[in-house]
Every structure is written in structure tokens, then in C-alpha cells.
């Protein structure tokens, strides 16, 4: 059963609400995306009604959306050679509609250039590196160097799990809106990893708001399964536990121990607490697997300001109630509805476990919590802002790289 792409941000139950219904919100967002594609300059006000109150979510303005004609007119005067390094296995850096590469290609066309992937780092004008380990050092190469920092790395390059040397990079996309390398400030854009994980990128000829609208629809869609069809047990999907730098030694294992003490069943298809077939053996995606359950235990392996990974996003996308530990930035709290999340206190895990146990005993209380919107009222504004600044940052990367090419 596929997740519907458009839904109200209000009540997720089947009963009518006083707010925008699914079709009405679909019309608003679809019309917004269409208008922005047709006109070069469009002002949009998205207004949702929640229990009779009118809430202004966003007022967005986009100019010069017709990037395809700009690129064609320029006839691709310059070829920008790029390479990716230090990314995880299976990373598809050449996908035209990937959020990052697709955005680079779009920005490149607007400035009269085209992207060309190269295998050799020495031949690249632009190198994009993740912060993953093991790490190939690119600091001495002459290319314009971009860091995608989805790991828990502090704004100064230090993190609870390990340090990372940011000094060799010219631009950073990561969990913070400002990074430093020694005493130098590095141009930066906050790009939350949960958005990069859950949402696709820029399609040909469309402005950032269209991609943002698709992303919003993916999160705000109706759940894959109603509560009545879900297993009331909790589930934890984790291959490893944090040995150092986390909230506590063997934090995920300790959480499982507390649930076991309370007699609450937790189904674990992965290495931590494994007691059932793996997700791969069940021929499911992670989100499909989570959608079978009312609760998903999804703590981060470490805490750091704004370090919010796919763990929370997958729970929200599946419709399960997240049992979460992490350090949400203000922007994240304006995107996710914190009142539909059960937060784990590392110093008192038993309290969260007892809350889950009470909900399992009280069907009406569980239904009320489950029916709450997964996103905050300001989510539309937040996701639009993320895509807008992401595309602006990618444009700055392209301009800076082209400047180096021309100087050389």
C-alpha cells in the first residue's frame, strides 16, 4: 500500500476535522508548485486552518525560475568536472535528480556550464566529500572542496564521537548553519540529514519550492496503516550501539533492558537485541517494516546540537510513534510535532518505558496520541526555507568553482 503524497497537516484519524482536509491541502500545495513553475515571480501565502484558527505558514518568492532556457542560451560555455569521495557504498552521485547533484546541475545550467563526473580526484574542479570514515584526505588538492557533514561533528569540527579536520574545505553542508576551521569561518548551509534522507531533489526546470512541496507531502501523507492494523509492541532497528560519546555506554542495550523489566515486548530485526528475521529476509524496506508497529524506539547514537538523522524521519514516515533520544535544533522543533514524540531521558529511561506501557493499556489515550499531526504547524515554512537555502548554497559553490576555473 503506497503512502499518499498529499494530506492535511492536521488530524491523521479518519474522522473529519475543522482544518484543511486532504484534498484541500493538496489543491493549495499543487497550485503553489504549478504557479511557481509557470511564472518567473510569484508570491504565495499558504494558509491552513486548525480548529478555526488561521495560521500563515509561509510567504515565498522565487525569481528567474526558467533555468533551462538560461543554460541553453549560454550553450554550456564551461564544463565543470566534479567527483565524490568518502561516501557510503551504493551512494549514487551521478543521479541527475539526486538532491545534491541535481541541485548542482540546475545551478550550473543557470551559470552557463554543465556538470561532468570524473573518476580521478586530480582531474576534478569540484570535490564533494562526506565526513565518513575511513577518510581519503583531499585537503592538498587544488579543486574547490565541499564537505557534506552528516556525522555528529560540532561546528568547530569536534564531536562527541570523534574529531574531524574541516580546515581543508571551502564550503560545508551539515547539521549547523555555521562552521569554523581553526580561526577561519567556513561558508556553510544547514542541511538536516533527515531531509536529505527522506526527500528527493530538484527536477528539470523547477524552482526549489516545488521540491520542497514534494518533501512536505512525503512527510505529511496519511499513514501506511491505521492504528487498528498495527502491532502494539515496540520495535528497535539498530545494527550497533555507541561505545563512547553517546548518552550512556551501550545506551540502546540499556533501553531494551528497561523495556524487558517492564514486560513490554520489543521486536528487533537487526543486530541489537535481534529476536526475529531481518528486514531484508522479510523483503521489506525499513519504513514498511516500521509501519507494522505503533511504536518505534529510535535513539541517536550520540547527542549534538542539530544532529538529527534518518532515525526520527523513518519513524515519522512510517506513522509509528517515535520513542526518541536526540538534540533537536529550534528548526527541527518547528518541523516535527514534539507532542507526538516520546522523548527518552538517559537518566530516567524507565519513565519513558512506563509511558509506553500506559499507552498500551489505555487504547483511547493511544488513539489520541497516534491521531496527532506528525508535523508542526510551521513545517511548510521550514522545509521551504531548507530547500531555498540549499539551492542558494549550491549556487554559491558553482560560482566559486567557476571563478577558480577562469582564474586558472
N, C-alpha and C positions, 0 to 999 in steps of 0.2 A: 504494500500500500504506500503510494508515494505521498510525500508531505506536500500539502497545498502551499503554493508560493505566495499567496496573498491572504491576509487575515487581519482581523481587528487587533489592536493592541490591548483591548480590554478583556472582558471575561472570556476565559477559554472553555467554559462549560457550554452545553448545548442550548441553554435557555436564553431568550432574548435579553439584551442589555439596553441601558439608556444611552450607551455610547454608539460609536460608529459600528455598524455591522460589517461583516467580512466583505460583501460586495461593495459597500460604500467606500471603505478604505481602499479597496482595490481600484476603484474609479479615480480616487484622489491621487494615489501614487502613480498609477499608469498614465493618467493625464499629465502629471508633472513631468514624467520621463519623456513622454511624446512631445510635449511643448518644448522642452529643452533641446530636443533633437532637431526640431523644425526651425526654431528661431535662434538667432545669434545672441540676443539678450532677452532674458526672461526673468521676471520676479515672481516668486511663488511663495504663498503663505499656506502651510499645511496646518489645518485646524482640526483637532479631534475633540469630541465631547465625551466627558467622563462624568456620569451621574448628573448631567445637566450643566456642568461647568465647561466653559470654553477655554482650551489651552492652546496657545500659539507655540507650535513645535519648532518651526524654522522658517526663515525667510532667506532664500538663496538666490544668488545672482551668478550667472555664467556668461561670459563673453567669448566671442570668436570660437564657437563650437565646431565650425566646419573645418576640422583639421585636415581632412583628407585632401580637400582642394588646395590647401596651403602647401602640403607636401608635394602634390602633383605639379603645382606651379613651379616649385623650386627644383623639380626634376632630380631630386636626390643628388645635390652637388657634392655631398661628402658621405663617405661610408664610415660609420662608427663601429669599430671592431670591439667586441666585448667577450668576456669569459667569466664563468662562475667557478668558484673553488671552495672547498671545505664545507660543502653541503652534504646532507644525508643521502644514503643510497636511494635511488628512484626519483630524486629531485629532477623535475622536468623544466630545465631552464630555457628551453627553446620554444615552449608553448606560447603562441602569439597572444593568447588571451589570458595567460597567467597574470596575476595581479601586478607583479613587478616587471616582467619582461614586456607584457602588453602595454603597461604604462610608459615604459622607456621607449617602445616603438612608436607609440602615439605622440609622445613629446618630441621624439626625433623627427618624425614627419613634419611636425609643426615648424621645425627649425631647418627644414630642407635637407635632412640626412636620413639614411636608412641604417638599420642595425644589421650587423653580420657577426654571427657566432664564430669564434676561433678556438682551436684546441690548445694552442700554445699561449701561456700567460705572457711570454715575452713579446708576442705579436699584438696583444690587446691594448686598445686605447683606454678601455674601461674594465676594471676588475671588480666583481661583486663577490664578497666573501661572507660566509656565515661565521659565527663565533664558536662553532662546534669544534670538538677535539676528536682525533688528532688534527693539528692545525698546520697547514702549509704557510710559511711566513712569506708575505707579499710586500712587506714594508720597504724593501730596497728597489722594487720595480718602479719604472717611470710612469706607469699608467695612473689615471685618476682612480682612486681606490675607495670603494663603498663597503661599509660593514653593515650587515643585517644581524642585529644582536637580539636574537630571540631567547638566548640563555639568560640566566639570572645574573646579570652584570650591572654593577652600580654605575651611576652617571660619571664616576671618576675611573671607571674600568675595574673597580674592585667589586667583588661579590661574595656572598656567604659561602659559595661552593669553591670558587677559585678566582684568581685574578686574570685579567685579560688586558693585554697591552694594546691600547687604542691609538698609540702615537703615530702609527704609520698610515692612518686612514684620513681621507679628506671629507667624508660625509658618513653619517650614521643614521640608520633607521632602526628603532628599537623601542624598549619599554619606557624610555624617558624622552622628554621633549628638549633636553639639553645634556650634552656630554662634554667632558673635558679630556684632554690628553696632556698630562703634565700640567703646565700652566696655560696651555692653549685651549681655547674654546673651539669645539668642532661643530660645524653646521649639522643640525640634527632635526629629525622629524619623529614624533611618537607614532609608531605603527604597532598597535597591540597585536600580539601573535594570535589571539583568538579570532580576530578579524581576518588575518592572513590565512588562517587555517580553514575557516568556515566559508569564506566568500570568494567569489571569482573576481576577475579583474575587468579591464577596460576593453570593450568591444569596438570594432572599427567605427569611427565617426561619431561616437557618443561622448557626451560630457561626463565628468565624474559623478554627477548626481544620479545618472541612470544606473551606474554600477552600484552606487550607494542604495538605491531603491531596491535592486535585486537582493542585496545583502540584508536589508531590513526585512524584506519579505521572507527570506530564508529563516531568519530567527523568529519572526512573529507568526509564522504559519501555524496552522492547527496541529495538535499533537498526532503522532503516528498511530497512537492507540488511546482510546478513552481510559479513564482510571479503572473502570469496571473490568477491563480486559488485562490489567497489569498484575503481575506478581507483587504482593505487598512486602516481600522481602527486600532487602537492600542488596546492591551489588558493588563490587570494587574491581576495577580493571587496572592493574599495575604490574609492570614487569620487574621493577626493582624498588628498593627502599633507600632513602637517603641515609648514608652512614655518617656524614658530617655536614655541618652547615644548615641542617634542617631545623624544624621547630623542636625536635627531640630525637634522640637516637632511635632508629627503627620505628619511626613515627607511624607509618601505615600498619605495621605489625601490631603496634600497641592499640591502634584503633580497633583492629579486628579482635584483639583480646577483650576489650571493653564490651564490644557487641556480644561476644560469646558469653561473658559473665552475666549479661542481662537476658540471655536466652533469645537474642534476636539473630535470625539466620542471615548470613551474608554469602551470596553466591560469587565465587571468584574464578573466572576462566583463565586468568593469567598467573604468572609465577608467584606473586604474593598471595598466600592463602589458597592456592589452587585446589578446588574441590569439584571441578566439573570440566567438561570438554572445552577446549579453547574456542575463541570466536572464529578462527579460521576453520576449525573442524566442524563448526556449526554452519559454515558458509554464510556468514553474516558480516555486515560492516559493524563497526563499533557502535554507531548511532542506532542501527537496527537492533543490536543486542540490548542496549540500554533501554530502548523503548518498551521492552517487556516488563520493566520494573517501575515501581512507584518511587524508589529512592536510589540515588547513585552517590556513593562515597567517592569524592574526587579531590582530595587534598593535593596542593602543590608539594613538590619535594623540598622546597625552601621558600622563605619569605623575603621579598624585596619590594620596595615601592613600585607599584605598577606592573609587577611581574605576574601576569595572568595568562595562562596558557590555554591550550585546547581542552583541558580537562573540564573546566567550567562550561565552555562553549558546547562541548559534546553532550553534557548533561542537559543543558537548556534546549539544544536542538532535538534531543530525543523526547523531551517532555517530562523526563524524570525530575523529581525534586532534588536539587543538589545538596549534598552534605559536604560542605566545602571549608577548606583552610587556605588562606592566601592573603595577599596585601593589595586590595583593590585601590587604585588611584581614584581621585574625585571623578574623573571622566568615566571610569568603569562603573562607579556607583550611579552615574547618570544614564548608563546604558542598561545594565542588568537591574531587575527589580529585587533589591536586597530582602524584601519582605516575603519572597518566595524561596529564599535560600536558608538552609540551616547551617549556621557557622559553627565550626569546631574551635573550641578553646583548648589549646595544647595543654594548659594547666588543669583543665577540668573536662576531659573527654567524656566522662560518664554523664555529664549534663546533656550533651548532645544526643548521646545514646538513649537516655531516658525520654527526651523529646520525641525521638523516632518511635520508641516503644508506646508512648501515649497515643501518637497518631495512628499506630496500627490497631490499638484498642478502640479508638474513637473514630468511627467511619465518617461521621459528619464533619468533624474537625479536619480530617484528611481531605475530604472533598473540598472544603473551603480553601485550604492551602493550595491544593492542586489547581483550583479554578482561577487563582490569581494570575494576572498577566506576567509573563516571563520577563518582559522588558519594562523599563521605567518610562514614564510619560515623555521624557526628553530624549528617548533613544533615536528618534528620527533625526534630530538636530545633531546628535553625537556622531552617528555614522556618516552623515553628510559632511561634517567637519573633518572626520578622519580621511575620507576619500579626497576631499578638496586639498588638504594639506599634503597628502601623499603624492597626489599628482603634481602639485606645486614643487615639492621636493625633487621628484623625478625630473621635472623640467630644469631645475637648477643644476642637477647632476649632468644633464645633457649639455647645457650651455657651458658649464665649466670644462667638460671634457672636450667639446668642440673648440673652446678657446685654447686649450693646450695643443690640440692638433694643429691649429692655424699658426700658433707661435713656433711649433717645431718645424 
